[in-house]
């Protein structure tokens, strides 16, 4: 049995020392603008698109590296928590209105109240004429945890797990009503026991080169290139990818 998801949000967790620059960078990359700060320490911002509902949020954290977690929007976080735990999740904290959990492999996520988000934002069009969109979260999973994590995330979301051409990948394609899909990547060279982490993927279709040039002009560094994706690092330490996946096109019904 799965948790009934209403929406999914990726949270960029950024150390305080680099947060202002990182926020401005991701506003530019995603074509969004940041909401007014909220939270006890003004640590939370939502990245608001010109149209549709937000799928990206930003949190200032105390220290460490830039990282990512998922918010899963449900009708009742308290009621959904036992189901997530029965699938293998661990409860980390229970603030007033949401629940912080970790997957079996240590990937952090939150069950948060549904706020009636339901309109997937269209991909922005850039001056060079192409479009792109942050439309996928990739989970980076040590090989010893891979099978368990794949089973967990498929069961938790209720989405259909699909093979990808490369054996080190599986995918939970996003339903048409969701803004983000989930890619599960097996890291064969990572030491066993390392916690699962995540990074963002942007889809740019056939305009990967133009999209990468846009990011480089904003200060990104190219780390690696294949026929399907380019790995970049933003000026504030966050690694992410630009892929040839068509932006804004639902990949699951």
N, C-alpha and C positions, 0 to 999 in steps of 0.2 A: 504494500500500500504506500502511495506517495503523499507528500504534503501538497495541498492545492495551491499552486503559485498563481498570484495575480499579476506580478511584475518582478523584474530583476534589475538590480542596480550594482554597478561596479564602484567601489570606494577606493580612491587614491589616497593612501596613507603616507603623508610626507613629513619628514623631520622638520621641526620648527625653524632651524637655521636656513633652510632652503625653500620653505613653504611659499613666500611671496613670489619668487621667480618661477617656481614650478606651477603655481596656480595660473599665472599669466601665460606660461607656455602652453598648458593644456586647454586654456580658453582658446588660444590661437589655433592649436592643432584640431580641436573638435568643433570650432565654429560656434562656441557657446559663450555665455557671460555668467559670471559668478553671482549668486544670490548674496543678500546681506548675511553677515556672519550670524551664527546662532550657537547655542550651547553655553555651558557655564563659563568657559574660557574663550568664547568666540571661535571654537576650533572647527566647526562644521560649515561647509558651503555646499550648495547645489549648483552644478553647471547647467544652466538653463539654455535649451535650444531655442531658436527663433520660432519654431513650430513644434507641436507635439509635447510629450512629457519627457522629463529628464531621466537619463539612464546612467549618468555619471555624477558622482559626488566626491567631495574633497575633505580630508580630515588632517588637521595638524596634530602630529604626535611628538612625543618628547625627544626621542633620539633614535638611533639605529639607521637602517637603510630605507630608501623608498620601497614601499610594498603595496599590496593590493588585497582587499577582501571583498566578499560578495554580500549584498543585502538581498534576502529573499522576502518579498512582500506577500503576506498572508492575511487572512481575515482575523485570526486570533493567534498571536505568537505563543501564548501560554498553552493553548490547546494543541498547537502543531508541534510543540517541543517533544512530548513523549513519543510521537511518531518518528521524529528525526533521531531521537536517542535509540529507539528500537531498531533503526537501520544502521546504527554504529556511531552516531555522533556523540560528542561529549559536551556537556554544558560547562561553559567557562565563567559566565557571569549572567546575572538577571537584573539589569537596571529596570527603571519604572515601566517602560512601555515596550521594551524589546528584549530579546534573549541572544546572548553571544555564545556561539558553539564552535566546535572544531570537528572536522571530518576525521575518519579513522586515521588518516595520514597526517593530521595536524593542520589542515587548511582552515583558516578562520572564516566564519560566515556568521551572519546575523539573521534571525527571524524578526521582521519588523512589521508594524501594522500597515495594512493596505490603505493607500490614500487616494484610491480611484484613478491611478495612472492606467491609461489604456491606449494612448495614441503614440505609436512608434514614430519618432521624429524622422523626417526625410533627410537623406544625406545632403550636406551643404555642397554647393557648387563653388569652385574656386576660380580666381582670375584666369588661370591657364585653361579653363573650360571643362575640367574634369570634376568628378564628385568623389567623395570618400566618406567613410563612416567608421566610428568605433563601434563594432558590431559583434565582437567575440572576446571572451575571456579564456585564455589558455592556462590550464593547470599544469605545472611542471612537477612531475611525479617520479620519485626514485623507483627503479625497476621492482624492488621488493614489495612496494605498496601498490603497484599499478592495477592489478586485477581487482583488489579490494576497493580502490578508489573509483574505478570505472563502474563497478556494481553499485557502490554507494550513491554516486551522483545520478546515475540513471534511475535508481529507486526513489531517491529524494525528490527529483524533479518530475518524475513520471514521463520524461521525454525518451524517445527511442534512440538507443545507442547504435551508431553506425560505423562501419569500417571506413578507413581512409586508405588511399593507395599505398601509403608508406606504413610498414608494420608497426612503427613506434607511435602511431597516432590512432585515437578513436575520437568520434565526435558526437556530441549531443546537439544536433541542429536546432536552431531557434524556431519555435512555432511562429506563425505570422503575427500573432498578437504580442510577441515578446521582442524587446530591443536588442538582446544579447544572446548569442549561443555560447556553448561551452566546448572547447577543444581539450582533450586529455592527451598529454605528451609524456611518453615514457623516457626517462633519463637513464640510459644504461650505464653511464660513466659516473653517476652520482653515488657517493657512499650510502649504504643501507642505513635506514633510520633517520635520514635527514627529513625535516618537515616538508610537506607539500607547499609550494608557493604558486604564484600566479602572475601573469602579465597580460597586457592588453594587446589585441590585434585590431588593426584597421583594414577594412576592405577597400580596394581602389580599382578593382577590375583590371582592364588593360592599361591603366594609367599609373602603374606602380612607379615608373621612372619619374614622371612629373610630380607625383605625390612625395616621393623621397626627396626630390629637389626642394620642394616646399618646406619639408621638415629640416633639411640641412640649412636652409636660409634662416630658419628660426633658431638655429644653434645646435641641432642634433648632430650626433656622430654615427657614421655607418660602421657597423661591426662585422657584418657577414651578409652575403648575398647568395641566393639560390635561384633556380628557375621559377619558384613559386612565391617566395617571400624574401624580404630584406629585414634584417635585424638592426635596430637603431638604439642609441642611448640618448636620452634627453640631457640637457646641460646640468641637470640636478640629480643624475644618477639612476634614473628609471629606464630599464630596458623594455622594449616593446617591438612589435613587428608591423610592417606594412605588407599586405598579401594581395594576391590576384583575385581573391573572392569578390564577386560583384557586390558593390555597396547597396544597401537598402533593399535587396531582394530576399524575401523570406525563403528559407531553404528547407522548411518542413511545414506541412499543413496541420 
